[in-house]
Amino acid sequence: MKTEKRPILGISVGDPAGIGPEITAKALNEKHVYDICRPLAVCDLKVMEAAIEFSGLSLKTRAVSSPAEGRYEFGTIDVLDMQNIDMSRLKYKTVSAMTGKASYEYIEKVIQLALAKEVDATITGPINKEAINSAGIKEAGHTEIYARLTGTRDYAMMLAEGDFRVVHVSTHVSLQEAINRCKKERVYRVIKLADEALKRLGIEQPRIAVAGLNPHAGENGMFGREEIDEIIPAIEQAVAEGMTVEGPIPPDTVFSKMKGGQYDIVVVQYHDQGHIPTKLAGFNYDRNTNTWLSMSGVNITLGLPIIRSSVDHGTAFGKAGEGRANPESMLQAIEMGVRMV
């Protein structure tokens, strides 16, 4: 790929007290990242320098004031220095208003850069919702922040671990609210967003499964009527428009069918219905060493006017500042961002 064709990726590194800066530094210590893109870390220069030091990496940093100033050469991380962390007050593994505010401002900045077309895609590191809320910013998570700051009404969260993909009808709401949001219009819109996203990724005719909300997908109304009244009409509308959609399929079998190659993606009805199987597919914990051997998977927000790809894990405060975090998900998020560009 010619150098001038490499897309610029704005990376908001996440909460400085978590593993975000570390996994960003480790990802940018991989030469192939610079072969496919021009990565710009959006954070505090001193936060990135500290992550490089405690991770034992031989990387340099370079402060820039805009994406256009970046040199994007392997061995030196270009950092858009936000200068909003007092390093004397930074405590790893700890929730604080200072780091919550900083992580929000990193996100806000990359979104502004993407809307201004100064970066081609945005990549997000893990944030801590409690820290952000403690800074007086009442947001449920990345997806909702992106939707508000881009003025997007119809959006959905997609998780991907290789060919294992799910997209959510609802995410950060109570289970009761998730049931209330299972409506024909929303289910249909998420099916359509999934179809459009997979076509963008090169799948000409995506095979979409829709999970039921209730046990056994309602068992013909025996365990609830949401499938009959809301989900089936949404599927019928999508099929009438030429999409390849099946369901509602019982949640206890639909993921095994996708894993076996029958479907390209599953539309799930609520947060845990999609997150649990995806993390089971991508996360591997070793109790003997008390470490995650792998933490793979990508979080993508569909329906936005800009590209957003993210790690599929949290701030991992338990290991923050120790140099032992796994950058696998960040690398995948970067690669997915390039693919979507």
N, C-alpha and C positions, 0 to 999 in steps of 0.2 A: 504494500500500500504506500503510495507516495505521501511524503511527509505533509504536504500542504492539504491533503485530503483527510487527514486524521481529524475526527471530530473533537471539539473541546468539551470535556466533561467537568462540570462544577460539582465538587464533592463536599457536602456539608458533613463534617466528621462526627457529629453527634455530641453527646454530653462529655465535656472534658474530664469529668470525674470517672467516666466509664472506659470501656475498651475501644471506643470509636477512633480516637487519634492513633492508637497503637495498630489496629488492624488496617487503617488507612496507610500508615507508614510502611507496614509489612507488604501490603498489596502493591504499593508504589516502589517497592524494592525488587519487583519482578520485571525484568526487561521487556517481556512480551506485552505488558500493559502499554508501554510507550510505543510499541510497534503498531498498536491498533488505535490509540487515541492520544490526546493531549490532556492529561489530568491536572486539574487545578484544585488544590485543597483550600476550602473556605473555613478558616478557623483563626486561632491566635498563633502567630509564629512561634512564640515561646512554648505553647502547648505542644506543637508538633516537634519542636526541638527536644523537649523532655521525653516524648514518646520514642523518638529515635534513639535517645541515649539509654533509657532503661530497657529497650528491646535489643540493644547491642548491634545496631545497624550502622553501616558505614555510608550514611547518606548526608548530603548537605541540604540546606534550605535557602530559598531566595524569596524575599518579600516583594510582592507586586501590588499595585493599586487597581489593576484591571486585568481581565483575561488577555487583552491584546499585548500586555507587557511580558507575558510568560514566554519562556524559552522552550519548555517542555522537553528537556533532555534527561535521559536516564542517569540517575546518580544524584540529581538535585531536584527536590520537591519545590515546585512553585506554590507559594502560599499567599492567598489574598488575606492579608493580616487585618483581622477585625479589632484587635487590641481591646478586648473587653474582659480579660481575665487577669486578676491580681494573683500572680503565681505564689506569693507568700501566703495566700488564703486558700489556695487550691488543695483540697483533700480528696484523694482517690477513694472510691468505694462509698462516697457520702452524698446524700441528697442535699443540695443547697440551691437557694434562689439565684446565686451568682452564676452557677453553671447551667441552671435551667434557662435563665435569661439569655446566656451566651448561645446555648444550643438552638434556641428559638431564632435568634438573630442570624445564625449561620444558615438556617433553613430559609428564612425570609430573604437573605441576600442571594442565594442561588436561584430562588424563584424569580427575583427581580432580574437577574442576569439572563435567565432563560427567556423571560417575557420580552426582554430587550434584544433577544437574539445574539447576545454576547457569548453564550455557551449553547452547545447543541443539545445537551441533555443534563439532567441533574441526578446525582447519586447521593443517597442519604445514609449516614451512619446511625447507630442506635441512640435514642433519646430516652429520658426518664420522665414520664408524665407527671409524677409527683413533684419533681424538681421544677418543671415548667409551670405547674400550677402554683407552686410556692412563690414563683416570681410574679404572680398576679395575672398570668396568661392562661385563661380557661379554655384549653383545647383538649380533645379526647386523644389525639395522636397525629402522626404525620399526614395520614390520608385527609383528615378533616382540615388541617392547616393548609394543605395544598389546594383543597377545594375552595376554601374561603378566599385565599390570596389570589387565586386565578379566576374567581367568579364562576366556578363550575358547579352546576346543580346535579347533573347526571354523571356519577362516577362510581367506580367499584374497585375493590382491592383484589388483585390476583396474586397468588403465591405459586411459585414454580420451583420444582426440584427435578431438573432434567425434563423428561416428558411427563412428569407427574404434576398436573396443574389444577388449581381450584380458583374459583372466583366467587365473591361473597355478595349475597343479597343485602346483608347487614353485617356490621362489625362491632364497633365499640359501644354497644348498648346492652341493657339488661336482657335477660332471656325473654321476659314478658314483652318488652318492646320489640325484640326480634320477631316474635310471633305476630305482633300487631303490624309489622312492616312487610310481612309476607303477603303482598298484594300483586294482582295480575300485572299492573303497569310496571311495577318495580322488577318483578321476575323477568318479564319480557325484555326490559331495558338491559338487564344484566346479561341475558342470553345474547342480545345483539352486540353488547360491548365485547363479550368473549369472542364472538364470531369475527368481529372486526380486528381484534388484537391478534388472533391466531393467523388470520390472513396476512397481517402485517409482518408476522414472523415467518411467512413462507408456506403456510399450510393452506392449500387452495380451497378445500372444502372441509372445514373443521367438523369433527364429530363431537357433538356436545351432549353430555348427560346432565340431567337435572335431578338432584337429590330431593327426596321427600322431606318434609318438615317433621312429620310424626313417625313413630315406630311403624315399620312395615309400609311406609308411605301412606299411612292412614287406613290401610286395609278396607278400601271402598267405603270410607266414612265411619268405620267402627271406632277408630282412634282419633277422630278429628276430621273436619271438612275442608281444611286449607288446601289440600291437594285437589279436591273436586272443584271448589269454588274459585281458587286463585291460580294454582300452579298449572293445572292442565289447560285452562284457557290461554295462559301465556305461552305454553309450548305449542298449542295449536296455531296461534297467531304467527309464531316464529317459523313453523313448518310451512304455513301457507305462503310465507315470503321467501321460501327456498332454502332455509337453513336446515341443516341436518341435526335434529334434536330428538332425544328420547327421554322418557320419564313420565311421571316421577318414579324414580328407582329407590328402593329402600336404602337408607344410608349405610346399613351394615354390609352391603355387598357392592355398592357402586364403585368404591375406591379400588377394590380388588380387580374389578372389571377394567378400570382404567389402567391399573398397573400391568394387566395382562395384554394391553394394547387395543382394547375394544373402543376406547374413547380418547380424545385429545385433551379434554378438560371436563371438570364437573362444576356445575353451578350449585353452590352450597347455600343454605338458608340462613346460617348465623356463624359467628366468629369461630367457636370451638369446633363446629362441624367440619370446617375446612382446615383450621390450624393444626388440630391434633394429628390427622393422618399425614399431612405434609411434613410436620416436624418428626414424626415417626420414620418417614422415608429418608430425611436428610440429616437427622441428629443421631449421634452415636456416643453414648456416655459410658465411661469405664469406671466402675466403682472402686477398682483396685488402686487406681492412680488419682481418683477424684477429679478427672478431667474429661472434657469433651474431645473425643478423638476426631470427630467431624461435626461441623455446624454449617451445613450447606443448605442452599435455598435462597430464593430471591423474592422480594415483595415489589410488585409493580402496581401503580395506580392507573387505571383505565379511565378514559373519558376526558382527560385533561388536555389543554391546548399545548402543553409542554410534556417532555418525557421525564418520568420519574421512576427510577429503579433503586431498590434498597436492600440492605441486609435483612435477613429474616430471623433476627434474634435481638435480644435486648442488650442493655449496657453491661451485663455480667459484672456487677460491682464486686463480686467475690474474688475476682482475679485482676481487677483493674490496677494498673501501675506496676505490675509484676513482670511484664514482658512475655507472658505465656499464652496470650490470646490467639485463637485460630483465625486467620484472615480469609478462610475459604469462601465464606458468604460474600464478603466485600469484593473479592476477585470475580465471583459470579455476577454480582450486581453491576460491576464495571463492564464486563463482557456482554451482559444483557442490554445495558444502555447503548453500547456501540452497535449491537445488532438491531436495536429498535431505530436508531438513527439511520 
